[in-house]
C-alpha cells in the first residue's frame, strides 16, 4: 500500500512541461524553464541567468530573482500535496547575482494551516554557496475544483503523449535552467 507522502511524491515527479508558465513551462519562449525535483524538505532547481534576465549591466534583475523564488515556493506547496496561489511574499536581497552564475533555488513549506500555507525559499550561488536572496511567502489554497483542474493540466495522468512528458531532474543537476540539456 502506498502512503499519502509517496503518492504525493509520485504525482510531483510526473510534472508536465507542455504549458506556457513563465517559471517552468516549455511553451514559453522567454520563460525560465525551471525543473524542480523533490528533496527531503521540499524542492530544488538549478537556475543560470542569461543576458535577457539582467537589470543593470551584467546584474540579474531583482524581479527575475523574485520570480525564481516564488516559483520554487509554489512548487513546494504542490509537492506537499496542496495547490495554492501566492498571497504575500517578502524577499531579502543579500548580494547581486551576475549573469551566467549558476545557482540553486530551494524551497519548503514551513507551516500548513489548512487554507493558508507558509513557505521559505533561498537562492544560492553554486560556486561558493553564497546566499543571493531569501524569501518567505504566504500561499492560499485554491478550491477543490481548481485544484482538480490544475492537477489534470500540470501533472501527467499516464495518458498524455510521450512528447509532453519529462523525466524529473536529479537534485544535484547543475545543467542550464533554459532546458538545453534538461529533459
C-alpha positions in Angstrom: 0.0 0.0 0.0 1.3 3.5 -0.9 1.1 6.0 1.8 0.0 9.6 1.2 3.5 11.1 1.1 4.7 8.5 -1.5 1.6 9.2 -3.6 2.3 13.0 -3.5 5.9 12.5 -4.4 5.0 10.2 -7.3 2.5 12.8 -8.6 5.0 15.6 -8.2 7.6 13.6 -10.2 5.2 13.5 -13.2 5.1 17.2 -13.9 4.1 18.2 -17.4 6.1 21.0 -19.0 3.9 21.4 -22.1 2.4 24.7 -21.0 3.3 28.4 -21.0 4.1 29.1 -17.4 6.9 31.7 -17.2 8.6 29.7 -14.5 8.5 26.1 -15.6 6.7 25.8 -19.0 8.4 24.7 -22.2 5.8 26.6 -24.3 7.0 30.0 -23.2 10.0 31.0 -25.3 11.1 33.7 -22.9 10.4 31.6 -19.7 12.8 30.4 -17.2 12.3 26.7 -17.9 12.9 25.7 -14.3 12.9 21.9 -13.5 12.0 21.1 -9.9 12.9 17.9 -8.0 11.9 16.9 -4.5 14.2 16.9 -1.6 13.7 15.7 2.0 12.4 19.1 3.0 10.8 20.5 -0.2 12.0 21.2 -3.8 15.1 22.5 -5.6 16.0 23.5 -9.1 19.0 24.8 -11.0 19.0 28.3 -12.5 21.6 30.0 -14.6 20.6 33.6 -15.6 21.1 34.7 -19.1 21.7 38.3 -20.5 17.9 38.6 -21.1 17.5 38.4 -17.3 19.6 41.4 -16.4 18.7 44.8 -14.9 21.8 46.9 -14.6 24.6 45.7 -17.0 25.6 42.2 -16.1 23.5 42.0 -12.9 20.3 39.9 -12.8 17.1 41.9 -12.3 15.6 41.5 -8.8 12.2 40.7 -10.4 13.7 37.6 -12.0 15.2 36.5 -8.7 11.9 37.1 -7.0 10.1 35.1 -9.7 12.5 32.1 -9.3 11.9 32.1 -5.5 8.1 32.5 -6.0 8.0 29.6 -8.4 10.1 27.4 -6.1 7.8 28.1 -3.1 4.7 27.4 -5.2 6.1 24.0 -6.2 7.0 23.3 -2.6 3.3 23.6 -1.7 2.4 21.3 -4.6 5.0 18.8 -3.6 3.3 18.8 -0.2 0.0 18.0 -1.9 -1.6 21.4 -1.8 -2.4 23.6 -4.8 -2.1 27.2 -4.0 -1.6 30.8 -5.2 0.7 33.4 -3.8 -1.0 35.8 -1.4 2.1 37.7 0.0 5.8 37.4 -0.5 8.8 39.1 1.1 12.3 38.9 -0.5 15.6 39.8 1.1 18.3 40.5 -1.5 21.7 39.8 0.1 24.1 40.2 -2.8 24.0 40.8 -6.5 23.8 37.9 -8.9 25.9 38.1 -12.1 24.5 36.9 -15.5 26.0 33.4 -16.1 26.5 32.5 -12.4 24.8 29.1 -11.8 22.6 28.9 -8.8 20.3 26.6 -6.9 16.9 27.6 -5.6 15.4 25.6 -2.7 12.0 26.0 -1.0 9.9 24.3 1.6 6.6 24.5 3.4 7.2 25.8 6.9 3.6 25.7 8.1 0.3 24.3 6.7 -2.7 25.8 8.5 -5.4 24.4 6.1 -6.3 27.2 3.8 -3.1 29.1 4.5 0.4 27.7 3.7 3.6 29.4 4.7 6.8 28.8 2.8 10.5 29.8 2.7 13.0 29.8 -0.1 16.6 30.5 -0.8 18.7 31.2 -3.9 22.4 30.3 -3.5 25.3 30.6 -5.9 26.8 27.2 -6.8 30.5 28.1 -6.9 30.7 29.3 -3.3 27.3 28.7 -1.6 26.7 32.4 -1.1 23.1 33.3 -0.5 21.9 35.6 -3.2 18.4 36.1 -1.8 15.9 34.5 0.6 12.2 34.8 0.7 9.1 33.9 2.7 5.6 33.7 1.4 2.0 33.0 2.3 0.0 31.0 -0.1 -3.7 30.4 -0.2 -5.2 27.0 -1.1 -7.3 27.1 -4.2 -10.8 25.5 -4.4 -11.1 21.7 -4.9 -12.5 22.4 -8.4 -9.4 24.5 -9.4 -7.0 22.1 -7.7 -8.5 19.2 -9.7 -8.3 21.2 -12.9 -4.7 22.1 -12.3 -3.7 18.6 -11.3 -5.2 17.4 -14.6 -3.3 20.1 -16.6 0.1 20.1 -14.9 0.6 16.6 -13.7 0.8 13.6 -16.0 -2.0 11.2 -15.7 -0.3 8.5 -17.7 -2.4 9.1 -20.8 -0.6 12.0 -22.2 1.5 11.9 -25.3 5.1 10.8 -24.7 6.4 14.2 -26.1 4.7 16.1 -23.3 6.4 14.0 -20.6 9.7 14.9 -19.0 11.7 13.0 -16.5 12.5 14.8 -13.2 15.9 16.3 -13.0 18.2 15.0 -10.3 18.5 17.2 -7.2 22.2 17.7 -7.9 21.8 18.5 -11.6 23.5 21.8 -12.4 22.6 22.0 -16.1 21.3 25.1 -17.6 17.8 26.2 -16.4 17.0 27.1 -20.0 16.4 23.4 -20.8 19.1 22.8 -23.4 20.3 19.6 -21.7 17.3 19.2 -19.3 14.5 16.8 -20.2 
